[in-house]
Amino acid sequence: MLNNIVILNVVRFIVLVLTQVLLLNHVDFLGYINTYIYILFIIVYPITGNKSLLIFISFLLGLTLDFFSDTGGIHAAASVLIAYLRPAILKYSFGISYEYNTLKVSNAEFGQRILYVVSMVFIHHLVLFSLEIFNVNHILLILKSTLFSGSFSTILILSAITIFSKKPK
């Protein structure tokens, strides 16, 4: 069973990186709307998984994206931050189900799932665009990019979770 989870996560990591690098990095809608689906890996990482390992894998995920996008570490920083904040976000999004480890993101109530995904995506995007632009004078551009890119990323991530989740019997 543990072997299947490791293989699933390795495949998920590779597929998300390839999707982001080969497809989504080349889509730039209206000049400031970019969709980042690679954070889906951090969002659906098993709740009972090793949290230190998640932070390390998130760093590798972000660093891989930085390598292919030539962005100097901003994806790694944003990914590590949301991996670090993930337990707190899970706790306020799902409450008691998270504390008893009876939670699976794909099987949670839709409202709780939206709160969790929106929180993760918008924190990631705010940090990402703040580091990318790195100028307080352009705060409106940072917020606009965060809002629009975050909205499109959220829709894509929620769609992927819904499409690829196993239906309970």
N, C-alpha and C positions, 0 to 999 in steps of 0.2 A: 504494500500500500504506500509506504513512504517513498519507494522507488518511483512509483507512478506520479506522485506529486512533484518530485524533483524533475522528472522528464517533462511533465506538463509545464513547469515554470521555465525550464530551459527553452522549450519550444516557444512559449509565450514571449519570452525575452527576445528571441531572435526574430520572430514574426513582427513584433511591434517595432523593433529597431529598423528592420527592413522596410516596413510600411511607412514609417516616419521619414526615413532617409530617401527612399526611392520614389515615394509618391507625394506625401504631404509637405515635405520641405520645398517642393516646387510649385505649390499652390499658394499664391499670395493675392488674396481678394481685396480689392480697393486700397492696396498699399499698406494696410496695417492689420489685416485679419489673417492670422496663421492658425492652423489647427494642430494641436499637439496631442496625439493619441498615445504616445509612449508612456504617459503617466498612468495609463490603465493598469500597467504591471504593478505599480505601487498600490493602486486602489484595490485590486482584487487579490493581492498577496494573502495567503492564508492567515487568518486571525491568530491561530495557535503557532504560527511560524516564529522562528527566532528573530527578535526585533533588531539585534545587532547585525545579523546577517542581512536583513532587509536594508538597513542603512548603508552597508557596504555595497550591496547589489545596486541600490539606488545611485550610489556614487558612480559605479561602473556604467550603469545605464546612461546617466547624464554625461559622463565623460565620453562615452561612445558617440552620443549625439553631438557633443562639442567637437569631437575629432572630425566627424563628417560634415558638420555645419561651419566649422572654423569660427566658433563663438567664444573661445577663451575661458571656459569654465562656468558660464552662466547656467547652463542646463544642469550641470553637476551640483551647483549650489542650490538651485531651486528644488531639485529632486531630493537631495539630502535633507533639506528643511522639511518638506512634506512627509518624508519617511520618518523623521524625528517627531513631528507633531501628530502623526497618524493615530497613536493610541488615545490622545486627548480628543481628537476629532471623532474617533469611533465612539468614545464614551459619551460625548454630548449628542451625537447623532442617533445612537442606538440604545443608550441607557443600560438597563439591567441585562439585556440579552448579550451585550458585549462583555460585561463583568463575569457572566457565567459561561463564557465561551460557547454559547449555543447559536452563534451568529454566522450566517453566510450571506455576503453582500448581495449575491444574485437572488437569494430567496427572501430577503427582507421586504418590509412594506415599501411601497413605491415612494411615499413621502419621506421616509427615513433615508432611503437610497438617494433621492434627489438632494437632500440636505448634506449628506456625506460627500457625494460627488462634487456638488457645487462648492463646498468648502475647500476640498482638496484642490480642485482646478483653479479657483480664484486666488488662493494663497500662492500656488505655484506660479500662475501667470503674473501676479503682482510683483513677486520677487524677480521673476525672469525679465520682465520688461523694465523694472526699476534698475536692474543691473545692466541691461542692454543699453538703455538710454542714458542712465547715470547722470542726470541733470535735473535739478529741482525746478528749473525754469520751464521744463517740458512736462510738468505734472499732469496737465490735461491730456497730452498725448499718451502718457503712461496709463492713465485711467481709461481712456478711450480704447487703447489697444487691449488692456486687460478685460474690459467689459465685452467687447465684440469677439475677440479671440476666445475668451473664456466661455462665452455663450455657445459658439460653434463647437468648441472642444467638448463642452458638457453634453450637448446634443449627440455628438458622435460617440462619446464614451457611454452614455446611457443606452444608446441604440445597440452598441456592441455588447454591453452586459445583458441586455434583454434578449438579443438574438442568440448569443452563445451560451446562455445559462441553461442548465438542465432543469427541465420542468419536474416538480415534485409529483410523485405518483400517488 
